[in-house]
């Protein structure tokens, strides 16, 4: 594990392009048994989480260079989470603390099928109070990939900070990566969620949506190429639809504009014993970004892209075999072991 400087920056990975992940980090409380309601759960496992933070740690655990930008409460949970970032070699010089608001909490129920339901405690939480003035612009401008979700769009001042960070990263030449990570209980309404998620849609170079998010954003209950392509925008380079235990589908700019109709397709999932799906999509995204951060041309080469997505699927699958997101995120060796065992 790489050493960390006093200012929260990992040593020894400066040769890798930097992935900066922006948004929320929180504590997930996961029931110790699956298939029960929150009220019936006999106990909970405390697990660090928050999709953007998960992605940053996923990148770092795979050997990449990652930083996290966000706001935590100036409380025991907030400092614990910052410590977890540093322990996982994620730069924390983009992390600020709020003395008046607590670190966000989420209680996550695990159904018998491993899928989740959420109850959030953030009224407001510290992550919602990040202001544009608190952004570490030097860090953001140094990103080769800037990754974000949609939860930071729900309210100001965090929404304004999100838009500012995204603009600064784009102007500095970063590739923008967007995973909406829909959490409807946090939004005032489904209509507001859809409107705000789509408000920044045409800025991203890479977008990943789940099958459920595809249905929500398009209003269609059909998961097919036509439905996915209804989300395409002219500046997009890669659209990914994750399908759980059915793998993922990919659509590239070349499939649209160069008429290489075969440059879209699917990559199968790896079958594993699923315990908890929390963080699987984040592991997938982290694996993808870690592989393309220093070679964006992979997106234009279907053979190499399929290999990267196979690796990303393996990382996502491994993450479902343990409870909680961050503890389950795999190393490169673990992902390659799974791939080799099925080849």
C-alpha positions in Angstrom: 0.0 0.0 0.0 1.4 3.4 -1.0 2.4 5.9 1.7 0.4 9.1 2.2 1.9 12.6 2.5 0.9 14.9 5.3 -1.5 16.8 3.0 -3.4 13.7 2.2 -1.9 12.9 -1.2 -0.7 9.4 -2.0 3.0 9.0 -2.8 4.3 6.9 -5.6 1.5 7.0 -8.1 2.3 10.2 -10.0 3.0 8.2 -13.1 -0.6 7.3 -13.4 -3.3 9.7 -14.7 -5.5 11.0 -11.8 -9.1 10.0 -11.4 -10.9 12.6 -9.3 -14.3 11.5 -7.9 -16.7 14.1 -6.7 -19.7 13.8 -4.4 -20.9 12.1 -1.2 -19.3 9.7 1.3 -21.3 8.3 4.1 -21.9 5.4 6.5 -24.1 2.5 5.3 -25.7 0.5 8.1 -26.4 -3.0 6.6 -28.6 -5.6 8.4 -26.6 -8.5 9.7 -29.2 -10.8 8.1 -30.8 -10.6 4.6 -34.4 -10.5 3.7 -35.8 -8.6 6.6 -37.1 -5.0 7.1 -35.2 -2.4 8.9 -37.5 -2.7 11.9 -37.0 -6.5 12.1 -33.2 -6.5 11.6 -31.5 -7.8 14.7 -28.4 -5.7 14.1 -26.4 -3.7 11.6 -22.9 -3.8 10.1 -21.3 -0.4 9.8 -19.8 0.0 6.3 -18.3 3.1 4.7 -19.9 4.0 1.4 -21.2 6.6 -1.0 -20.9 5.9 -4.7 -18.3 8.5 -5.7 -16.0 7.5 -2.8 -16.5 3.8 -3.7 -15.3 4.6 -7.2 -12.2 6.4 -5.9 -11.3 3.5 -3.7 -12.0 1.0 -6.4 -9.6 2.8 -8.7 -6.9 3.0 -6.0 -7.3 -0.7 -5.0 -6.7 -1.6 -8.6 -3.4 0.3 -8.6 -4.6 3.6 -9.9 -4.2 7.2 -8.9 -7.4 8.5 -7.2 -8.6 11.5 -5.3 -12.0 12.3 -3.6 -13.6 15.7 -3.5 -16.5 16.2 -1.0 -17.5 17.4 2.4 -17.8 15.4 5.6 -19.0 16.2 9.1 -16.4 17.4 11.6 -17.4 14.4 13.7 -16.1 10.9 14.5 -17.7 9.3 11.4 -16.4 12.1 9.1 -12.8 11.7 10.3 -13.2 7.9 10.2 -14.2 8.1 6.5 -11.3 10.4 5.6 -9.0 7.9 7.4 -10.5 5.1 5.2 -9.8 7.1 2.1 -6.2 7.6 3.2 -5.8 4.0 4.2 -6.9 3.1 0.7 -4.4 5.5 -0.9 -7.0 8.0 -2.1 -5.9 11.6 -2.0 -7.9 13.6 0.5 -6.7 17.1 -0.2 -10.2 17.8 -1.8 -12.0 16.9 1.5 -13.5 19.6 3.7 -15.3 19.4 7.0 -18.5 21.0 8.3 -18.7 21.8 12.0 -22.5 22.3 11.9 -23.7 19.3 10.1 -23.2 15.6 10.6 -21.8 13.0 8.2 -24.6 11.4 6.2 -26.0 8.0 7.3 -27.9 5.4 5.3 -29.7 2.3 6.5 -29.7 -0.2 3.7 -32.0 -3.2 3.8 -30.9 -6.3 1.9 -33.7 -8.3 0.4 -33.5 -12.0 0.0 -32.3 -11.5 -3.6 -29.4 -9.3 -2.5 -31.0 -6.1 -3.8 -31.3 -3.0 -1.6 -33.8 -0.5 -0.2 -32.6 2.7 1.4 -33.4 5.0 4.4 -31.3 8.1 4.6 -30.4 10.4 7.4 -29.3 13.8 5.9 -31.2 16.8 7.0 -29.0 18.3 6.0 -25.8 16.3 6.0 -22.4 17.8 5.5 -22.0 16.7 1.9 -25.0 18.8 0.9 -23.3 21.9 2.2 -20.2 21.9 0.1 -19.8 25.4 -1.6 -18.0 26.3 -4.8 -15.6 28.4 -2.7 -14.4 25.3 -0.8 -13.4 23.4 -3.9 -9.8 22.5 -4.4 -9.6 23.7 -8.0 -5.9 22.8 -8.4 -6.8 19.2 -7.7 -9.8 19.2 -9.9 -7.9 20.8 -12.8 -5.2 18.0 -12.5 -7.7 15.2 -13.2 -7.5 13.2 -16.4 -10.9 11.7 -15.6 -13.5 13.6 -13.4 -16.2 11.3 -12.1 -19.5 12.2 -10.5 -23.1 11.1 -9.7 -26.4 12.9 -9.3 -27.0 13.1 -5.6 -24.8 16.2 -5.4 -27.3 17.9 -7.7 -30.3 17.7 -5.3 -29.8 21.0 -3.4 -27.6 24.0 -3.2 -24.9 24.9 -2.4 -23.6 21.4 -3.3 -25.3 21.6 -6.7 -23.5 24.8 -7.5 -20.2 23.3 -6.3 -20.9 20.2 -8.6 -21.5 22.4 -11.6 -18.4 24.5 -10.9 -16.2 21.4 -10.4 -17.4 19.8 -13.6 -16.8 23.0 -15.6 -13.3 23.4 -14.2 -12.4 19.8 -15.0 -13.8 19.9 -18.5 -12.0 23.2 -19.3 -8.7 21.6 -18.1 -9.2 18.7 -20.5 -10.5 16.0 -18.3 -12.8 13.2 -19.5 -16.1 13.5 -17.7 -17.6 10.3 -16.3 -21.2 10.2 -15.1 -23.0 7.5 -13.1 -26.4 8.9 -12.1 -26.7 6.4 -9.1 -30.4 7.1 -8.7 -31.6 7.2 -5.1 -35.3 8.3 -5.4 -35.9 8.6 -1.6 -33.5 11.5 -1.6 -35.3 13.5 -4.3 -38.4 15.7 -3.7 -40.1 13.8 -6.6 -39.4 11.4 -9.4 -40.0 14.3 -11.9 -37.4 16.5 -10.2 -34.9 13.6 -10.1 -35.3 12.9 -13.8 -35.1 16.6 -14.7 -32.0 17.3 -12.7 -30.2 14.0 -13.7 -30.8 15.0 -17.4 -29.8 18.6 -16.9 -26.1 17.7 -17.1 -26.5 14.7 -19.4 -25.0 16.3 -22.5 -21.7 17.3 -20.7 -20.4 13.7 -20.0 -18.0 11.8 -22.2 -18.7 8.5 -20.6 -22.1 7.5 -19.0 -23.0 4.4 -17.1 -26.6 3.6 -16.2 -28.1 0.5 -14.6 -31.1 -1.3 -16.2 -33.4 0.2 -13.6 -32.0 3.7 -14.3 -32.5 3.2 -18.0 -36.2 2.4 -17.4 -36.6 5.4 -15.1 -34.9 7.9 -17.4 -36.6 6.7 -20.6 -40.0 5.8 -19.2 -39.7 2.5 -21.1 -39.9 -1.0 -19.5 -38.0 -2.5 -22.5 -34.3 -2.9 -22.1 -33.0 -2.9 -25.7 -30.7 -1.0 -28.0 -33.3 1.4 -29.2 -34.2 2.4 -25.6 -30.5 2.8 -24.7 -29.8 4.9 -27.8 -32.6 7.3 -26.9 -30.2 8.5 -24.2 -27.4 9.2 -26.7 -26.1 12.7 -27.1 -23.7 14.0 -29.8 -20.7 14.5 -27.6 -20.9 11.2 -25.8 -18.1 8.7 -26.4 -19.3 5.6 -24.5 -22.6 4.6 -23.1 -22.8 1.6 -20.8 -25.9 -0.2 -19.5 -25.2 -2.6 -16.6 -27.6 -5.5 -16.4 -26.8 -7.2 -13.1 -26.1 -10.9 -13.5 -26.7 -10.5 -17.3 -23.5 -8.4 -17.7 -23.4 -5.1 -19.6 -24.1 -3.5 -23.0 -21.9 -0.9 -24.6 -22.5 1.7 -27.3 -19.7 3.9 -28.7 -19.5 7.0 -30.8 -18.2 5.0 -33.7 -21.3 2.8 -33.7 -23.3 5.9 -34.4 -21.2 8.2 -36.6 -18.8 5.9 -38.4 -21.5 3.4 -39.1 -19.5 0.5 -37.6 -22.7 -1.2 -36.5 -20.8 -4.0 -34.8 -19.2 -1.5 -32.4 -21.9 -2.0 -29.9 -22.6 -5.2 -28.1 -22.7 -7.0 -24.8 -20.2 -8.6 -22.4 -21.4 -11.5 -20.2 -21.3 -11.4 -16.4 -19.5 -13.7 -14.1 -21.7 -16.0 -12.0 -20.9 -15.8 -8.3 -22.7 -16.4 -5.0 -24.3 -12.9 -4.4 -24.6 -11.7 -0.9 -24.9 -7.9 -1.3 -25.0 -5.9 -4.5 -23.9 -2.7 -2.8 -21.0 -1.2 -4.6 -21.0 -3.5 -7.6 -21.7 -0.7 -10.1 -19.0 1.4 -8.4 -16.5 -1.4 -8.7 -17.4 -1.7 -12.4 -17.0 2.0 -13.0 -13.7 2.2 -11.0 -12.3 -0.7 -13.0 -13.3 0.9 -16.3 -11.8 4.3 -15.4 -8.6 2.9 -14.1 -8.0 1.1 -17.4 -8.9 4.0 -19.7 -7.5 7.0 -17.7 -4.1 6.8 -19.5 -5.4 5.5 -22.8 -8.7 7.0 -23.9 -8.3 5.3 -27.3 -9.4 2.1 -25.8 -13.0 3.4 -26.3 -12.3 3.4 -30.0 -11.0 -0.2 -30.2 -13.7 -2.8 -29.7 -11.4 -5.7 -28.9 -9.6 -3.8 -26.1 -12.9 -2.2 -24.9 -14.4 -5.7 -24.5 -11.4 -6.9 -22.5 -11.7 -3.9 -20.2 -15.5 -4.5 -19.7 -14.8 -8.1 -19.0 -12.4 -7.0 -16.3 -15.0 -4.5 -15.0 -17.7 -7.2 -14.9 -15.3 -9.4 -12.8 -14.7 -6.5 -10.3 -18.4 -5.9 -10.0 -19.1 -9.6 -9.5 -16.5 -10.0 -6.7 -18.0 -7.0 -4.9 -21.3 -8.8 -4.6 -19.8 -11.7 -2.6 -19.4 -9.7 0.6 -21.5 -7.3 2.6 -20.8 -3.6 2.2 -19.1 -1.8 -0.7 -15.6 -0.7 0.2 -14.6 -3.9 2.1 -15.6 -5.9 -0.9 -13.9 -3.9 -3.7 -11.3 -6.2 -5.3 -7.6 -5.9 -6.2 -6.5 -6.5 -9.7 -5.1 -9.9 -8.7 -8.5 -11.0 -7.4 -10.2 -9.9 -10.5 -7.7 -11.7 -12.8 -8.0 -14.8 -10.7 -11.8 -14.9 -11.3 -11.3 -14.3 -15.0 -8.7 -17.0 -15.3 -10.8 -19.5 -13.4 -13.6 -19.1 -15.9 -11.5 -19.1 -19.1 
